[in-house]
Amino acid sequence: MESGAERADRSTADGGTADGGTADGGTADGGTADGGTADGGTADGRARALAVVLDAAVGEQAVDPYRLDGALADLGVTGGAAAGAAERLYRLRRDQLRLRRREHELTALFSSARELAEERDADALLARLVERAHDMMDSDVTYLSEFDAASLTLRVRKTAGSVSPRFQRLVVPPGRGLASLVVETRAAQWVTRYEDDSAGWHEDSLSEAVAAEGLVSLLGVPLLSDEDVLGVLFVGTRDEHAFTPEQVALLSALANHASVVLQTAQRLQRLQRSQEEARDALERLREHLVERDRANAVHQQLIRSVLEDSDFSPIAEKLAEALDRAVAVVDEYGEVIVTAGRALSADELRRAPVAEAVRASHDSGRCVLVEDGGDIGAVAALTTGSYYFGAVLLGTGGFPLSSVDLRTIERGAQVGTLLAMQRQAVSDAEHRRQGELLADLLDGSPDRRRDAVRRAKRLRVPVQDLDTLVLFAVPGEHRPQATRTLLGPLHSRALVGEYGGHVAVALSSRQPGVTVQRLHDQLRAALSVPVLSVSAAASGDLPTAVVTAQRTVRLLQALGAGDLAARAEDYHPYAAVFEPDPAALTAYLDTMVGPVRRYDAEHGTDLLATLRAFVRNQSSPTRTGRELGFHTNTILQRIERLTRLLGEGWRDDELFFRLSLAVRLDEIAERLRRL
């Protein structure tokens, strides 16, 4: 095809002018002087040529250069002028296309901005942004990865064009992949061929995911917020592609919009969490105020009820009503004082976890929850300092006990402690009065005794019926508790108090249900220590009875008795002879009986049994042999052996009396040691 410049050169050589005119006034396209043309140089031809020129400048499709040269030639533009005009037309077309593309991009960005202002669903916004980037960048796969600043990982959140489920759930480890490079540099990064890149950030799982999508070229731009990176927006193609600066700029603009979405979503989440936390805090405060008001009301009711009734019943009833569970109050011995609500089993009160919780509450002064306590869920000890008065026990309920509920229980226990202390003060005063009265009755002074009898009448204590005196030998620290324990079963028909280092009880032997052995057993169980009890018949003479009982106690203690309920009458002959001193009594028994004991231990004999039988049978060998089942000659042989051990005069009256007394005391001591 001949170009316009070639035609212009040819027409000039034939005599035409440079602008296409001929020498005789014709035109280069065959037109005549009157405007006609030989090859279509009509007005329609020029219009078609002009349309081609306009298409070359602003048309939708590109115009073939040869066709443009022909159109310019038809319009009379040839040679260098045609080349310059064609260049300007191509430049105009490029500018026009760039402006159109820019208009399209701006329209898309404006649409995205409008969606940012109108839409509140972050997921929907991110999905639209990814789809818009996918369309505008004409990519095969577009995806957005969100950055977790805590774990330094990137997780794919939205995709467009992806066909691999594995890629859609991809998590990029810290420092690996093109995405981590974008985060570290805070700048756009791209690769023309992903597999050929040797930057050192490849990772097997990432390469496998990229290969599953068939991606070749990748471009990623960061989603920035001040100094933070929120994520990375990626586009990828399955054919090799070189990304232009315009594409990088466009994707960065969309990434900025995505960062706004993520920032807004994060702020909304923080705001929502703050609102929820504030709502929860307000609800907890409201519940706390309700519980506090209820606790205050219960505490006031407890104080008022106790002041009015001086009884533990209001404590149990108010706590049971307020906390909707069974309540029991027990004393220091574990005996139930009062219950409210469903009755708690006595077996439950003795469970090991309950006892351990009571000890913990006693030590801490706080309410303690019970695990594996059966029907009992919480305990609070009635305690002050080292004093323990009992405990408040609460059953399990339909709701867990809050901190305010625990404080309510502790307040109830405090009120119970005040009531117990009040009762203790009254009881201690009563104990002191009884102790003083008993001490005056036991004293030998006639004046003090007469005054004590008058005071006893005022207290309605029948002194004339007090025909038995009992002394209880217990450690000093246990005597106050022993006194309180004995007052329980004795009521007002006996006197209890401390006297001469012991706990003394003056009572009537005719009082129903009361025996010395039962009092001894109750006291031992309450104190959990050995108790030595000695009773003496008063016969209207309490001072004499107390002297007899004291001597017997000292004798039994010297003989090693520790836990025994004894009658003074059984030991009266020995107590009357001795003013026992443990060291002196031990030396006496060793002098008199010790040689026989040592001989038996060395030779495996039982001469001591023969000696005891000989003493019991008034020095008669015949009766001794009959008791032991031996022949009289055998007994006589043993008596000769005893003579060698005890000396020739051991059967003389005076010495035999002392020996007999020692033998009987030694036998009593041995029997006491076996108890």
C-alpha positions as CSV (number, residue, x, y, z in Angstrom):
1,M,0.0,0.0,0.0
2,E,1.4,3.5,-1.1
3,S,1.7,6.0,1.7
4,G,0.6,9.6,1.6
5,A,4.3,10.8,1.6
6,E,5.1,8.6,-1.4
7,R,2.1,9.9,-3.3
8,A,3.1,13.4,-2.4
9,D,6.6,12.8,-3.8
10,R,5.2,11.2,-6.9
11,S,2.8,14.1,-7.6
12,T,5.6,16.7,-7.2
13,A,7.7,14.9,-9.7
14,D,4.8,14.9,-12.2
15,G,4.6,18.7,-11.9
16,G,2.2,19.0,-9.0
17,T,2.7,21.3,-6.0
18,A,3.8,20.3,-2.6
19,D,0.3,20.6,-1.2
20,G,-1.2,18.4,-3.8
21,G,-2.2,21.0,-6.4
22,T,-1.3,20.6,-10.1
23,A,0.0,23.2,-12.5
24,D,-3.2,23.7,-14.2
25,G,-5.1,24.1,-11.0
26,G,-6.2,20.5,-10.5
27,T,-5.8,18.8,-7.1
28,A,-3.6,15.9,-6.2
29,D,-6.5,13.5,-5.6
30,G,-7.7,14.1,-9.2
31,G,-10.1,16.9,-8.4
32,T,-10.8,19.4,-11.1
33,A,-10.7,23.1,-10.8
34,D,-14.3,23.3,-10.0
35,G,-13.9,20.9,-7.1
36,G,-14.6,17.6,-8.6
37,T,-12.3,14.6,-8.1
38,A,-11.4,11.7,-10.2
39,D,-11.0,9.0,-7.3
40,G,-13.6,10.0,-4.8
41,G,-12.2,13.4,-3.7
42,T,-15.7,14.5,-3.0
43,A,-17.1,15.9,0.1
44,D,-18.1,12.4,1.2
45,G,-14.5,11.2,0.7
46,R,-13.1,14.0,2.8
47,A,-15.7,13.3,5.5
48,R,-14.7,9.7,5.6
49,A,-11.0,10.6,5.8
50,L,-11.8,13.1,8.6
51,A,-13.7,10.3,10.5
52,V,-10.6,8.1,10.2
53,V,-8.5,10.9,11.7
54,L,-11.0,11.4,14.6
55,D,-11.1,7.7,15.2
56,A,-7.3,7.7,15.4
57,A,-7.4,10.4,18.1
58,V,-10.5,9.5,20.2
59,G,-11.9,6.3,18.9
60,E,-12.6,3.1,20.8
61,Q,-10.4,1.0,18.5
62,A,-6.9,1.8,17.3
63,V,-6.6,2.9,13.6
64,D,-4.2,1.1,11.3
65,P,-1.2,3.4,10.5
66,Y,-1.6,2.8,6.7
67,R,-5.2,3.8,6.9
68,L,-4.4,6.9,8.8
69,D,-1.7,7.9,6.3
70,G,-4.3,7.4,3.5
71,A,-6.8,9.5,5.3
72,L,-4.3,12.3,5.9
73,A,-3.3,12.2,2.3
74,D,-7.0,12.4,1.2
75,L,-7.1,15.5,3.4
76,G,-4.1,16.9,1.7
77,V,-1.6,16.3,4.5
78,T,1.5,14.5,3.3
79,G,5.2,14.1,3.9
80,G,6.6,15.4,7.1
81,A,3.4,17.2,8.0
82,A,1.5,13.8,7.8
83,A,4.1,12.2,10.1
84,G,3.9,15.0,12.7
85,A,0.1,14.9,12.5
86,A,0.0,11.2,13.0
87,E,2.3,11.4,16.1
88,R,0.2,14.1,17.6
89,L,-2.9,12.0,16.9
90,Y,-1.3,9.0,18.6
91,R,-0.3,11.1,21.6
92,L,-3.8,12.5,21.8
93,R,-5.2,9.0,21.8
94,R,-2.8,7.9,24.6
95,D,-3.8,10.9,26.7
96,Q,-7.5,10.2,26.0
97,L,-7.1,6.5,27.0
98,R,-5.2,7.5,30.1
99,L,-7.9,10.0,31.1
100,R,-10.6,7.5,30.5
101,R,-8.8,4.9,32.6
102,R,-8.2,7.5,35.2
103,E,-11.9,8.4,35.1
104,H,-12.8,4.8,35.5
105,E,-10.4,4.4,38.4
106,L,-11.7,7.5,40.1
107,T,-15.2,6.4,39.6
108,A,-14.4,3.1,41.2
109,L,-12.6,4.8,44.1
110,F,-15.5,7.2,44.6
111,S,-17.9,4.3,44.7
112,S,-15.6,2.6,47.2
113,A,-15.5,5.7,49.3
114,R,-19.3,6.0,49.2
115,E,-19.6,2.4,50.3
116,L,-17.2,3.2,53.2
117,A,-19.5,5.9,54.3
118,E,-22.7,4.0,53.9
119,E,-21.8,0.4,54.8
120,R,-21.1,-0.8,58.3
121,D,-20.5,-4.5,57.6
122,A,-16.7,-4.9,57.5
123,D,-16.8,-8.3,55.8
124,A,-19.1,-7.1,53.1
125,L,-16.9,-4.0,52.5
126,L,-13.7,-6.0,52.3
127,A,-15.4,-8.5,49.9
128,R,-16.5,-5.6,47.6
129,L,-13.0,-4.0,47.7
130,V,-11.4,-7.3,46.8
131,E,-13.9,-7.8,43.9
132,R,-13.3,-4.2,42.7
133,A,-9.6,-4.6,42.8
134,H,-10.0,-7.9,40.9
135,D,-12.0,-6.2,38.1
136,M,-9.9,-3.0,37.9
137,M,-6.5,-4.8,37.9
138,D,-7.8,-7.5,35.5
139,S,-6.1,-10.1,37.7
140,D,-6.7,-13.8,37.9
141,V,-6.6,-14.0,41.7
142,T,-7.0,-11.2,44.2
143,Y,-6.9,-11.6,48.0
144,L,-6.5,-9.7,51.2
145,S,-4.4,-11.1,54.1
146,E,-4.9,-9.6,57.6
147,F,-1.9,-9.2,59.8
148,D,-1.9,-10.4,63.5
149,A,0.6,-8.2,65.4
150,A,0.6,-10.6,68.3
151,S,1.7,-13.7,66.4
152,L,3.3,-11.9,63.4
153,T,1.3,-14.1,61.0
154,L,-0.9,-13.2,58.0
155,R,-4.2,-14.9,57.5
156,V,-6.1,-14.8,54.1
157,R,-9.4,-13.2,54.9
158,K,-11.1,-12.4,51.5
159,T,-10.4,-13.8,48.0
160,A,-11.7,-13.3,44.4
161,G,-10.9,-15.7,41.6
162,S,-9.4,-18.3,43.9
163,V,-10.2,-22.0,43.2
164,S,-8.1,-23.7,45.9
165,P,-9.7,-24.1,49.4
166,R,-6.2,-24.5,50.8
167,F,-5.2,-21.1,49.4
168,Q,-8.4,-19.5,50.9
169,R,-7.4,-20.7,54.4
170,L,-3.7,-19.9,54.0
171,V,-1.8,-18.6,57.0
172,V,1.6,-17.1,56.3
173,P,4.2,-17.8,59.1
174,P,6.3,-14.9,60.5
175,G,9.1,-13.8,58.2
176,R,8.1,-16.0,55.3
177,G,6.5,-15.3,51.9
178,L,6.1,-12.1,49.8
179,A,3.4,-10.9,52.3
180,S,5.9,-10.8,55.2
181,L,8.3,-8.9,53.0
182,V,5.6,-6.3,52.3
183,V,4.9,-6.1,56.1
184,E,8.6,-5.7,56.9
185,T,9.3,-3.0,54.2
186,R,5.9,-1.3,54.5
187,A,6.1,-0.9,50.7
188,A,4.7,-2.5,47.6
189,Q,6.5,-5.7,46.4
190,W,6.0,-7.7,43.3
191,V,7.5,-10.6,41.4
192,T,7.2,-11.4,37.7
193,R,7.9,-15.1,38.2
194,Y,7.2,-16.3,41.7
195,E,9.1,-19.6,41.4
196,D,12.2,-17.9,39.9
197,D,12.5,-15.4,42.7
198,S,15.5,-16.1,45.0
199,A,14.9,-13.6,47.8
200,G,15.0,-16.3,50.4
201,W,11.5,-15.9,51.7
202,H,10.0,-19.0,50.1
203,E,8.3,-21.5,52.3
204,D,7.1,-25.0,51.2
205,S,3.5,-24.6,52.3
206,L,3.2,-21.2,50.7
207,S,4.8,-22.4,47.5
208,E,2.4,-25.3,47.3
209,A,-0.6,-23.0,47.9
210,V,0.6,-20.6,45.1
211,A,1.2,-23.5,42.8
212,A,-2.3,-24.9,43.5
213,E,-3.7,-21.6,42.2
214,G,-1.2,-21.6,39.2
215,L,-0.1,-18.1,40.0
216,V,3.0,-16.8,38.2
217,S,3.2,-13.0,38.9
218,L,2.2,-11.3,42.2
219,L,1.9,-7.8,43.4
220,G,1.3,-6.9,47.0
221,V,0.7,-3.5,48.7
222,P,0.5,-2.9,52.5
223,L,-2.6,-1.8,54.4
224,L,-1.2,1.0,56.6
225,S,-2.5,2.8,59.7
226,D,0.0,5.3,61.0
227,E,2.9,3.2,62.2
228,D,1.0,-0.1,62.1
229,V,0.6,-2.6,59.2
230,L,-3.0,-4.0,59.1
231,G,-2.6,-6.4,56.2
232,V,-1.6,-6.9,52.6
233,L,-3.7,-6.6,49.4
234,F,-2.5,-8.9,46.6
235,V,-3.3,-9.4,42.9
236,G,-1.9,-12.3,40.9
237,T,-1.9,-13.5,37.3
238,R,-1.5,-17.0,36.0
239,D,0.6,-15.7,33.1
240,E,3.8,-13.8,33.4
241,H,3.0,-10.1,33.8
242,A,5.1,-6.9,34.5
243,F,3.2,-4.6,36.8
244,T,3.2,-0.9,35.8
245,P,3.5,2.0,38.2
246,E,-0.1,2.9,37.4
247,Q,-1.2,-0.5,38.6
248,V,0.8,-0.3,41.8
249,A,-0.7,3.2,42.5
250,L,-4.2,1.9,41.8
251,L,-3.8,-1.1,44.0
252,S,-2.3,1.1,46.8
253,A,-5.3,3.4,46.6
254,L,-7.7,0.4,47.1
255,A,-5.4,-0.9,49.9
256,N,-5.8,2.5,51.6
257,H,-9.6,2.0,51.5
258,A,-9.2,-1.5,52.8
259,S,-7.1,-0.2,55.7
260,V,-9.8,2.3,56.6
261,V,-12.3,-0.6,56.7
262,L,-10.0,-2.7,58.9
263,Q,-9.3,0.3,61.2
264,T,-13.0,1.1,61.5
265,A,-13.8,-2.6,62.1
266,Q,-11.2,-2.8,64.8
267,R,-12.4,0.4,66.4
268,L,-15.9,-0.8,66.3
269,Q,-14.9,-4.1,67.9
270,R,-13.0,-2.3,70.6
271,L,-16.0,0.0,71.2
272,Q,-18.3,-2.9,71.2
273,R,-16.1,-4.7,73.7
274,S,-15.9,-1.6,75.8
275,Q,-19.7,-1.3,75.7
276,E,-20.1,-4.9,76.7
277,E,-17.5,-4.6,79.5
278,A,-19.2,-1.5,80.7
279,R,-22.6,-3.2,80.5
280,D,-21.2,-6.2,82.4
281,A,-19.6,-4.0,85.0
282,L,-22.8,-2.1,85.5
283,E,-24.7,-5.3,85.8
284,R,-22.2,-6.7,88.3
285,L,-22.4,-3.4,90.2
286,R,-26.2,-3.6,90.3
287,E,-26.1,-7.2,91.5
288,H,-23.4,-6.2,94.1
289,L,-25.6,-3.4,95.4
290,V,-28.6,-5.6,95.6
291,E,-26.6,-8.3,97.4
292,R,-25.0,-5.6,99.7
293,D,-28.4,-4.2,100.6
294,R,-29.7,-7.7,101.2
295,A,-26.7,-8.4,103.4
296,N,-27.1,-5.2,105.3
297,A,-30.7,-6.0,105.9
298,V,-30.0,-9.5,107.1
299,H,-27.2,-8.2,109.4
300,Q,-29.6,-5.6,110.9
301,Q,-32.3,-8.3,111.4
302,L,-29.7,-10.6,113.0
303,I,-28.6,-8.0,115.5
304,R,-32.1,-7.0,116.3
305,S,-33.3,-10.6,116.7
306,V,-30.4,-11.6,118.9
307,L,-30.8,-8.5,121.1
308,E,-34.5,-9.3,121.5
309,D,-34.4,-13.1,121.8
310,S,-30.8,-13.9,122.9
311,D,-31.1,-17.1,120.9
312,F,-29.4,-18.7,117.9
313,S,-32.6,-19.4,116.1
314,P,-32.8,-16.0,114.4
315,I,-29.3,-16.5,113.0
316,A,-30.3,-19.8,111.3
317,E,-33.7,-18.6,110.2
318,K,-32.5,-15.3,108.6
319,L,-29.5,-17.0,106.8
320,A,-31.8,-19.8,105.5
321,E,-34.3,-17.3,104.3
322,A,-31.7,-15.0,102.6
323,L,-29.6,-17.7,101.0
324,D,-32.4,-20.2,100.3
325,R,-30.6,-23.2,101.9
326,A,-30.5,-25.2,105.1
327,V,-28.6,-23.8,108.0
328,A,-27.5,-25.4,111.3
329,V,-25.6,-23.9,114.3
330,V,-23.5,-26.3,116.3
331,D,-21.6,-25.8,119.5
332,E,-17.9,-26.4,120.2
333,Y,-18.6,-30.2,120.6
334,G,-20.3,-30.5,117.3
335,E,-23.8,-30.9,118.8
336,V,-26.6,-29.2,116.9
337,I,-28.0,-26.1,118.7
338,V,-30.6,-25.1,116.2
339,T,-31.5,-25.7,112.5
340,A,-33.5,-23.9,109.9
341,G,-34.8,-25.2,106.5
342,R,-34.2,-28.8,105.6
343,A,-32.6,-30.7,108.5
344,L,-28.9,-31.5,108.0
345,S,-27.9,-35.1,108.8
346,A,-25.7,-35.7,111.8
347,D,-23.5,-38.0,109.7
348,E,-22.9,-35.0,107.3
349,L,-21.6,-32.9,110.2
350,R,-19.0,-35.5,111.0
351,R,-17.6,-35.9,107.5
352,A,-13.8,-35.2,107.3
353,P,-14.1,-32.4,104.7
354,V,-16.6,-30.6,106.9
355,A,-14.4,-30.9,110.0
356,E,-11.4,-29.8,108.0
357,A,-13.3,-26.7,106.7
358,V,-14.4,-25.9,110.3
359,R,-10.7,-25.9,111.4
360,A,-9.7,-23.7,108.4
361,S,-12.5,-21.3,109.2
362,H,-11.4,-21.3,112.9
363,D,-7.9,-20.4,111.8
364,S,-8.8,-17.8,109.2
365,G,-12.0,-16.3,110.7
366,R,-13.6,-16.5,107.2
367,C,-16.3,-18.5,105.6
368,V,-14.9,-21.6,103.9
369,L,-16.5,-23.5,101.0
370,V,-16.6,-27.2,101.4
371,E,-15.7,-29.6,98.6
372,D,-17.1,-33.2,98.8
373,G,-19.0,-32.1,101.9
374,G,-22.2,-34.0,101.0
375,D,-25.2,-31.8,101.9
376,I,-23.0,-29.1,103.5
377,G,-21.6,-26.5,101.1
378,A,-20.0,-23.9,103.5
379,V,-19.0,-23.3,107.1
380,A,-18.2,-20.3,109.2
381,A,-16.7,-20.8,112.7
382,L,-18.0,-19.0,115.8
383,T,-14.6,-17.8,117.0
384,T,-12.7,-15.0,118.5
385,G,-8.9,-15.2,119.1
386,S,-8.2,-18.6,120.4
387,Y,-11.7,-19.2,121.6
388,Y,-14.0,-21.5,119.6
389,F,-17.7,-21.6,120.3
390,G,-19.0,-23.7,117.4
391,A,-19.9,-23.1,113.7
392,V,-22.6,-22.1,111.3
393,L,-23.1,-24.8,108.7
394,L,-24.9,-24.1,105.4
395,G,-26.3,-26.7,103.0
396,T,-26.0,-26.8,99.3
397,G,-28.3,-24.6,97.2
398,G,-29.5,-23.9,93.7
399,F,-27.0,-21.1,93.1
400,P,-23.3,-20.5,93.9
401,L,-22.5,-18.3,96.9
402,S,-21.1,-14.9,95.8
403,S,-18.5,-12.9,97.7
404,V,-21.3,-10.8,99.3
405,D,-23.1,-14.0,100.3
406,L,-19.9,-15.3,102.0
407,R,-19.6,-11.9,103.8
408,T,-23.3,-12.3,104.9
409,I,-22.5,-15.7,106.4
410,E,-19.5,-14.3,108.1
411,R,-21.6,-11.5,109.6
412,G,-24.1,-14.2,110.8
413,A,-21.2,-16.1,112.4
414,Q,-19.9,-12.8,114.0
415,V,-23.4,-12.2,115.5
416,G,-23.4,-15.8,116.7
417,T,-20.0,-15.3,118.3
418,L,-21.3,-12.2,120.1
419,L,-24.2,-14.2,121.4
420,A,-21.9,-17.1,122.4
421,M,-19.6,-14.7,124.2
422,Q,-22.6,-13.2,125.9
423,R,-23.7,-16.6,127.0
424,Q,-20.2,-17.5,128.0
425,A,-19.9,-14.3,130.1
426,V,-23.1,-15.2,131.9
427,S,-22.0,-18.8,132.3
428,D,-18.6,-17.8,133.5
429,A,-20.2,-15.5,136.1
430,E,-22.4,-18.5,137.1
431,H,-19.3,-20.7,137.3
432,R,-17.5,-18.2,139.5
433,R,-20.5,-18.0,141.8
434,Q,-20.8,-21.8,142.0
435,G,-17.0,-22.1,142.4
436,E,-16.9,-19.7,145.2
437,L,-19.9,-21.3,146.9
438,L,-18.4,-24.8,146.5
439,A,-15.0,-23.6,147.8
440,D,-16.7,-22.1,150.9
441,L,-18.6,-25.4,151.5
442,L,-15.5,-27.4,151.2
443,D,-13.5,-25.1,153.5
444,G,-13.3,-26.2,157.1
445,S,-14.2,-22.8,158.6
446,P,-17.6,-22.9,160.2
447,D,-18.3,-19.2,159.5
448,R,-17.6,-19.6,155.8
449,R,-19.6,-22.8,155.7
450,R,-22.7,-21.2,157.3
451,D,-22.5,-18.2,154.9
452,A,-22.2,-20.6,152.0
453,V,-25.2,-22.6,153.1
454,R,-27.3,-19.3,153.1
455,R,-26.1,-18.4,149.6
456,A,-26.9,-21.9,148.4
457,K,-30.5,-21.5,149.6
458,R,-30.9,-18.3,147.8
459,L,-29.6,-20.0,144.6
460,R,-32.1,-23.0,145.3
461,V,-29.2,-25.4,145.6
462,P,-30.2,-28.3,148.0
463,V,-27.0,-28.5,150.1
464,Q,-28.4,-31.2,152.3
465,D,-28.7,-33.5,149.3
466,L,-25.1,-33.1,148.2
467,D,-23.8,-36.5,149.5
468,T,-21.0,-37.2,147.0
469,L,-17.9,-35.3,146.2
470,V,-16.0,-36.0,142.9
471,L,-12.5,-34.6,142.1
472,F,-11.4,-34.6,138.4
473,A,-7.6,-34.3,137.8
474,V,-7.1,-32.6,134.4
475,P,-4.4,-30.3,133.0
476,G,-4.7,-26.7,134.1
477,E,-5.5,-25.4,130.6
478,H,-8.5,-27.7,130.3
479,R,-10.1,-26.9,133.7
480,P,-12.4,-24.1,132.4
481,Q,-13.7,-26.3,129.6
482,A,-14.1,-29.2,132.0
483,T,-16.2,-27.0,134.3
484,R,-18.5,-26.0,131.5
485,T,-18.8,-29.6,130.3
486,L,-19.8,-30.9,133.7
487,L,-22.4,-28.2,134.2
488,G,-24.3,-29.4,131.2
489,P,-25.6,-32.7,132.6
490,L,-25.7,-31.6,136.2
491,H,-28.0,-28.6,135.8
492,S,-28.8,-26.7,139.0
493,R,-28.9,-29.6,141.5
494,A,-25.1,-29.7,141.8
495,L,-22.2,-27.4,142.4
496,V,-19.2,-27.3,140.1
497,G,-15.9,-25.4,140.4
498,E,-12.2,-25.5,140.7
499,Y,-10.7,-26.4,144.0
500,G,-7.1,-27.3,145.1
501,G,-5.9,-27.7,141.5
502,H,-8.7,-30.0,140.5
503,V,-12.3,-29.7,139.2
504,A,-14.6,-30.5,142.1
505,V,-18.3,-31.5,141.8
506,A,-20.6,-31.8,144.8
507,L,-23.8,-33.7,143.8
508,S,-26.5,-35.9,144.9
509,S,-26.1,-39.6,144.3
510,R,-29.8,-39.9,143.9
511,Q,-29.8,-37.5,140.9
512,P,-31.3,-39.6,138.1
513,G,-29.1,-40.5,135.1
514,V,-25.9,-39.2,136.7
515,T,-23.1,-41.5,137.8
516,V,-19.4,-40.8,138.4
517,Q,-18.4,-43.2,135.5
518,R,-20.7,-41.4,133.1
519,L,-19.4,-37.9,134.1
520,H,-15.9,-39.3,133.7
521,D,-16.6,-40.6,130.2
522,Q,-18.3,-37.4,129.1
523,L,-15.4,-35.3,130.3
524,R,-12.8,-37.5,128.7
525,A,-14.6,-37.4,125.3
526,A,-15.0,-33.6,125.5
527,L,-11.3,-32.9,126.5
528,S,-9.7,-35.7,124.5
529,V,-7.1,-36.1,127.3
530,P,-6.8,-38.7,130.1
531,V,-8.9,-37.9,133.1
532,L,-8.5,-39.2,136.7
533,S,-11.8,-39.1,138.6
534,V,-12.1,-39.9,142.3
535,S,-15.4,-39.9,144.2
536,A,-15.8,-39.8,148.0
537,A,-19.0,-40.1,150.1
538,A,-19.7,-36.8,151.8
539,S,-22.2,-38.1,154.5
540,G,-23.0,-34.5,155.3
541,D,-19.4,-33.6,155.7
542,L,-18.0,-32.1,152.5
543,P,-14.7,-30.8,154.0
544,T,-13.8,-34.4,155.2
545,A,-14.8,-35.9,151.8
546,V,-12.6,-33.5,149.9
547,V,-9.6,-34.3,152.1
548,T,-10.1,-38.0,151.5
549,A,-10.6,-37.5,147.7
550,Q,-7.4,-35.4,147.5
551,R,-5.3,-38.0,149.3
552,T,-6.7,-40.7,147.0
553,V,-5.9,-38.7,143.9
554,R,-2.4,-38.1,145.0
555,L,-1.9,-41.8,145.8
556,L,-3.3,-42.9,142.5
557,Q,-1.1,-40.4,140.6
558,A,1.9,-41.6,142.6
559,L,1.1,-45.2,141.5
560,G,1.0,-44.1,137.9
561,A,-2.8,-44.0,137.3
562,G,-3.7,-41.6,134.5
563,D,-7.2,-42.4,133.2
564,L,-9.4,-43.9,135.8
565,A,-12.8,-43.5,137.6
566,A,-12.2,-44.7,141.2
567,R,-13.8,-44.6,144.6
568,A,-11.8,-43.2,147.5
569,E,-13.2,-45.9,149.8
570,D,-11.3,-48.6,147.7
571,Y,-8.0,-46.9,148.5
572,H,-8.7,-45.4,151.9
573,P,-6.3,-47.6,154.0
574,Y,-3.4,-46.8,151.8
575,A,-4.2,-43.1,151.4
576,A,-4.6,-42.9,155.2
577,V,-1.1,-44.4,155.8
578,F,0.7,-42.5,153.1
579,E,1.0,-38.8,152.3
580,P,2.2,-39.9,148.8
581,D,5.2,-38.5,147.2
582,P,5.9,-40.2,143.9
583,A,9.7,-40.4,144.4
584,A,9.4,-41.7,148.0
585,L,6.7,-44.2,147.1
586,T,8.8,-45.6,144.2
587,A,11.9,-45.9,146.4
588,Y,9.8,-47.7,149.1
589,L,8.4,-50.2,146.7
590,D,11.8,-50.8,145.2
591,T,13.3,-51.4,148.6
592,M,10.7,-53.9,149.7
593,V,9.7,-55.7,146.5
594,G,12.5,-54.8,144.1
595,P,14.8,-57.7,144.9
596,V,12.0,-60.2,144.1
597,R,11.1,-58.5,140.8
598,R,14.8,-58.4,139.7
599,Y,15.2,-62.2,140.6
600,D,12.2,-63.1,138.5
601,A,13.4,-61.0,135.6
602,E,16.9,-62.7,135.7
603,H,15.8,-66.3,136.2
604,G,12.4,-66.4,134.6
605,T,10.6,-67.4,137.8
606,D,7.4,-66.0,139.4
607,L,8.4,-65.6,143.1
608,L,6.4,-62.3,143.2
609,A,3.1,-64.2,142.6
610,T,4.0,-66.6,145.5
611,L,4.8,-63.6,147.7
612,R,1.5,-61.9,146.9
613,A,-0.5,-65.1,147.6
614,F,1.5,-65.6,150.9
615,V,0.6,-62.1,152.0
616,R,-3.1,-62.6,151.1
617,N,-3.3,-65.8,153.0
618,Q,-1.9,-64.5,156.3
619,S,1.5,-66.2,156.0
620,S,0.0,-69.7,155.7
621,P,2.0,-72.0,153.4
622,T,-0.9,-74.4,153.2
623,R,-3.5,-71.9,152.1
624,T,-0.9,-70.3,149.8
625,G,-0.3,-73.7,148.1
626,R,-4.0,-74.4,147.8
627,E,-4.6,-71.0,146.1
628,L,-1.7,-71.4,143.7
629,G,-2.3,-75.2,143.1
630,F,1.1,-76.3,144.4
631,H,2.1,-78.7,147.2
632,T,3.0,-77.2,150.5
633,N,6.7,-78.4,150.2
634,T,6.9,-76.4,146.9
635,I,5.7,-73.3,148.7
636,L,8.2,-73.9,151.5
637,Q,11.0,-74.2,149.0
638,R,10.0,-70.9,147.5
639,I,9.7,-69.3,150.9
640,E,13.3,-70.3,151.6
641,R,14.3,-68.7,148.3
642,L,12.4,-65.5,149.4
643,T,14.3,-65.6,152.7
644,R,17.6,-65.5,150.8
645,L,16.4,-62.5,148.8
646,L,14.6,-60.5,151.6
647,G,16.6,-61.4,154.6
648,E,16.1,-63.7,157.7
649,G,13.7,-61.3,159.5
650,W,11.2,-60.6,156.7
651,R,8.5,-62.7,158.3
652,D,8.8,-60.8,161.7
653,D,5.6,-58.9,162.5
654,E,6.8,-55.3,162.0
655,L,8.8,-56.1,158.8
656,F,6.1,-58.3,157.4
657,F,3.5,-55.6,157.9
658,R,5.6,-53.2,155.9
659,L,6.3,-55.8,153.3
660,S,2.6,-56.7,153.1
661,L,1.7,-53.1,152.5
662,A,4.3,-52.7,149.8
663,V,3.2,-55.9,148.1
664,R,-0.4,-54.7,148.0
665,L,0.5,-51.2,146.7
666,D,2.8,-52.8,144.1
667,E,-0.1,-55.0,142.9
668,I,-2.4,-52.0,142.7
669,A,0.1,-50.1,140.7
670,E,0.6,-53.0,138.3
671,R,-3.2,-53.3,137.9
672,L,-3.5,-49.5,137.2
673,R,-0.7,-49.7,134.6
674,R,-2.7,-52.3,132.7
675,L,-5.8,-50.1,132.5
